[in-house]
Amino acid sequence: MTRSKVLVLGLNYAPEHTGIAPYTAGMARGLSRDYDVQVVTAHPHYPAWQISEGYGAWRQDERDADVAVRRLRHYVPANPTGPTRVLSEISFAARVLASGVRRPDILITISPALLPVLSARALAKRWGVPLGVVVQDLYSRAMVEVGLLGDRSGGLATRLESFALRGADALVAIHERFAQTMVNTLGVDPERITVIPNWTHVQPPAGHREETRRRLGWGSETVVLHAGNMGAKQGLEHVVDAAALADRSDDRLRVVLMGNGNQRSDLEQRAQGIRSIDIIDGVPESEFTDVLAAADVLLLHERPGVVEMCVPSKLTSYFAAGRPVLAVTSMQSAAAHEITASGAGTVVQPGNPAALLEALRSLAGQPSLDELGQRGQAYARERLSEEGALDAYRAWVDGLLSRSGSH
């Protein structure tokens, strides 16, 4: 029997191993079990905001397991401010329209980026095929909560995102809170929304915790690790300020920011002369979970005002590492909901470095750190399994194909 053809459009894909890319790649590989899957994406560039070595051709075709991948060169800003990020999206959206791929039976696109969703709508209409949208972040909420384009951009972004998402035949929200916002704020038909949580996509730690600590130069001090993107959304300047406060006390505390992003150089300047903080490069994917597990506390940090825009992808990795999580985030955020549901850590309101430091002291002083970490691992096994998520995606695609008469 001829297999149905699925086309996936998304700005980020493997080998990027932070942010959205692992989930787009995992979904595509999972769907390739039952369908012929092609992905149209950009060259890997996130979170460093520069194209990775060995990539960069105008158009490049490759294979990822059973998935056909077409990479398109687009504009990657060295300094991704709000306007330059919009230009970056516009360039990719334009390339998508002329990507040269054949008509599929179903088209799936990933948001964000939002502007390529409009290209996907145009292609789906041109081909007469159903359109599914996987919503990983709420674009208009980011405009409002982070102020990427200034105070006046929120209304326009909300209208644009509402238009883009309401044009889809079916949507996936990665969290129930997203689904509620999509209905209440963006006017999306709730009957079109399926909630499929992101899964834990990293391997469990190998168990050499003390050896990893020695290799990283970590001694008997309490190590608090933030791993991942260093962008405006994270508000990590408050973490640097908390480390400065720790310098003035007798805390045996080491705060580690690991990764990259458009705010890293500013954070490095702010951290000059502060003994209690290290800012280091990311590690290979094969070592990532071992480094997470070597820390005493894992830190999730969001700037004040971030409530509805995202479900931080790092939480799935944090839970898998088996260490307690301190989530500095709004009590109404999806991240806070996940910490409360898992019982794997503590939530504290953002914007107050002194309160952040006090919460770190309190959490690190608990005798049940290992137990908290084990709760996170249990939550990941029970609620965030890759097998369950990919089964749900296959059922979602089956439903779209059946509706269109292509399956």
N, C-alpha and C positions, 0 to 999 in steps of 0.2 A: 504494500500500500504506500502511495506517495505521502511523504511527511509534509505537514504544514510548514510554511516558511514564516519565521518570526524575525522582524527587524527591530533592533534595540538601538536607540539614539541616546547617547549620554556623554557629557563632557569629560568625565573622569572614569578611568578603567585601570585594571592591573597593567603594569606592576606597581602603580601607586598603592601603598598599603595603609594609608590613613584616610579618614573622611569617608566619602561615599563610595569610592572606587571598589573596595573589597566586596561590597554588597551588589553593585551592578555586575561585577565579574562573577560572583557566586551565583546570582540569579541566572545569568546567561548560560553558565556551565550546567546549572541544574535543569534549565529548560531544554538544553541540547540533548538530554536523554530521550526526549519524545518528539522534538521538532528540529528542523534545520534552522539554526540560529546564526544571524549575522549581526555584528555590532559595528556601528559607526561612532567613532570617538576621536578625541584629540591625542596628541602625543603626551606622554607623562610629564607633568610639570608642577604638581602640587605636593607638599606645601611650599616648596622652595621658590615657586614662581619663576622657574627657568626650565627649559626643555632638557630632559635627561640626556646624558651622553649616549650616542648611538641612535638617537631619534631626530626627527626634524624635517624629513622629506615632505614635499608638497602633498603627496599621497603615498601611503604605504600599506600594503596588504600583508597580513600574517595570520597565523593560527594560534589559538589558545585552547589547547585540548581539542574538543570537537566544535569549537566556535570560530567562525570566520570573522576576523577583525580588520576593519579598514580605518586607518588613522589619517586624519586631515590636519594639515598645518593651519594654525590660527594665531591670532595676535595674543601674545603672553606678556602682560605688562610687568616690568621690573619692579614697579611700585604700585601694587594693585589697590588704588583708592577707589571710591565709588564710581566716578566717571570712567576710569580706565578699565574697571571690571565690566562695566556695561559695554564698552567698546570691544572688549575681549569676547563677550557673549555674542555681540552682533556679528563679529567676524566668523565665529563658529556656526551661528545660525545660518549665515549666508552660504558657508561651505556645505552645510548639510543639504541645502536645497539643490545643490549641483554635485552631489556626492557620487552620482553615477551608479547607484545600486538599483537592482531590479525590484519590481513590485512584489511585496510580501503578501502573506495572507492576513497578517496582523502587525501593527506598529506599536511599539512600546517606547516611551520616552521617560527620562528621569528629570525631576525638578528638585532643586535647582541644577543647572541654570534655567531661568524662566524663558528667555527669548527663544532658545531652540525648541521649546514646547510649541511656540507659534509656528515655527517651521514644520514641526511634526504634524500639527493640525492641517497645514496647507498640503503636505504630502499625503496624509490620510484621505483628505477630500479629493485630491487629484486621482488617487488610485482607487478610491471607493472601498477602503478597508477600515476595520474598526481601530480605534485609538485608545490605548491604555496609558495612564500616567502614574508613575510611582513617585510619590511625594516624600522626599527625604528631609527637606527643610521647607519652611514656609517663607517664601521669598519676600512678600510684602511685610511680614512681621519683622524680618531682618532690617528692612528699610526703616521701619518705625523704631524698633528697639535699639538698633546700633547707629541709626542716623547716617547711613552710608552716603546718601545724596542730600543731606540737609533736612531740615524740619518739614519742608513742604512736599517731599517726595512720597510720603506714605499713602496719601489718597490716590495718587496716580498709580502707584505700584499695586495697591489693593484692587483697583478697578481692572488693571491689566492681568493680574493673577487670577481674579475671578473670571474674566473672559477666557483666559487660557484653560483653566481647569474645568469650567462648565462645558467646554466643547469636547471633553473626553467622553467616550462611551463607558469607561469604567476607570476607577482610580484605586490605588493602594495608599493608605496612610500607615506610617510605621508606628503610630501610637494612637491610642484612643483620644488623647488630648488634641492631636492634630485633626482627627476626624471631626471633633466638636467644633474646632475653629473653622475648618473648611465649610461646615454647614452654616454656622452662626454668623461668620464674618464674610465669607466668600460666596455664599449662596449656592454651594454645591448640593445637588440632590443626594440625601443620605443613602438612598437605595443604590447609588452607583459606587459607594465607598466600601472597600474591604480593608480591614485592619490586619496587617501582617508585620509583626515586629522584626526588627533586625536581629540577627543571630550572633552568637559568639563565634568569630571566624578565625581565632588564633588557637594555636596548640597549647595544651596545658603546660605549665612549667616543668622542666626536667628534674627539679628537686635539688639542685646544687646551690642552695641559697647563700651559704656562707662563702663558698668559693667565688660566686659572682660578686658579692660585696667586696671581697678582697681585691678582685680584679679591677673594680671600679674605684677603689680607694676609699670605700666607706668603712668606718670603724664601728665603735660601739654607740655612736650618736644616733639619735632618731632621724631617719631619712624620710623626708616627705617628697614624693615624686609627682610632678605633673608631666605627662607624656602627650605629645601631639602638637597640633597647630598653635602657633603664637600669633593670633590675629586680634582684631578689634573686639570681636565677640567675647574673647576670653577675659579681657580686663586684667591681665597679669601684672600690671603696674602695682596693683594692691598687694600682690604676693611679694613683690620686691620690697615694698614698704613694710610688710610684716616681717620679712627677714631682717630688715634694718632694726626693727624693734627688738628682735631676738638677740641681735648683737649687743644690745644695751643691758641684757639680763644674763643670767647664768645658764640659759637654756643650752643643752647639748643637742642642738638642732641643725640639720643640714637640709635646706630646701633646694631641690634640683628641678630645673626646667629643662626638659629634654625634647628636642625637635627643631622645627624651623617655622618660618612664617613672616609675614610682612611687618610684624612689630618686634622681631627679635633684636635688631640693631638698637632700637630705642630702649629696649629692656636691658641690653648689655650696658649701655651708657648709664642708665639709672642705677644699675647694680654695682657700679665701680666702687671699690672700697668696702663693700659689705661682705663680711666673712662668712655669713650663714647661708649664702646662696651660690649655687653653681648653675651655669647655663651651658648645656652640652649638646652635641649633635645627636641625632637619632642613631639607632643601632640597626643592623640587618634584621629582617623579619624573623630569621631563625633564632635570634637572641632576644627578641622583644619581650616575650612573656617572662623569661627568666629574669630580665632586668626589673620588670614590674614586681615580680614576686620577691625580689631582693630588698625592695623598699619596706619600710614599716607601715607607712600610710600612703595611699594614692589620692591625689588631689584632682578634683574636678572644679574648675573655677569659671564663672560667667560674670560678665560685667553687670552692674545694677541696671535694671530695666529689661533684661533679657528674660522673657517669660514663655512666649508661645512659639518662637521661631524655629526651635530645633529640639531634637533628642540627641544629646552628645553621643557620638558613635563610640567614644573611648570607654563608655561604661561597660559595653559588652566584653571588652578586653580586660578591664579592671576586675570585673567579676570572675573571669576565668583565671586570673592570676592568684586569687585566693587571699588578697590583702584587704583590710578595711578601707573604706572610701570616705573622705571628707568632701562633701559637695557644698561649695559656696555658690548658692543659687537662690533664686526666688522660691519661696515656699509653695508657690502656685505652678512652678515649672514642671515639665515632664520628667526632668532629671530628679527633682525632689520626690516626685511620685515613685520613681524607680528605686531610689534609696529606701524610702519608707516601705515599699512593697517587699523588697528583698531583705530588709533588716540588716544590711551589710555595712552600715556606717551612720554618719551624722550629717545633718543639713544645718547650715548657718547662712544668714542673710549676707549678701555681698555688699561691698562698699565700705567696709570697716576693717582696716588691717589689724587693729588691736583685737577685735572680736575674732578674726581669723586665727591670730596667734593663740588666743585663749582656747579656741576650739581644738586647735592642734594639740596643745598641751593636755587638754582633757581627754581627747581620744587616745593619744599616745600613752597616757597613763593608765588606761584601762587594762586589767589583767586578761581580758577576753578578746584580744586582738585576733588571735588565730580563729576563734569561734566566729567572729564577725566575718572574716574572710571566707570561712567555710560556708556561711550562709549565702554569700555572693555566688560561690561556685554551685551550690545547690539550686539557687534561683536560675542561674544560667542553664543548668542541665534540664530543669523542669519547664522553663518558660521561654528560653531563648535558643532552642536547638536548631541547628542548620537543617536537619532532615525535616522537621516540622514546617519550617518556613518555606523550603523549596517544594514540599508537597502542596502547600497552600498556593504558591505561585503557579504551579502546574494546573491546579484546579481553577484558578482565576483565568488563566489563558484559555483553558478548555471552555470555560463559560463564554468568553468573548468570541471564540471561534464558532461555538455552537449558535450564538446569536446571529453571527454573520452568514451561517450556512456553509462555512469552510471546513467543518470538522465533523 
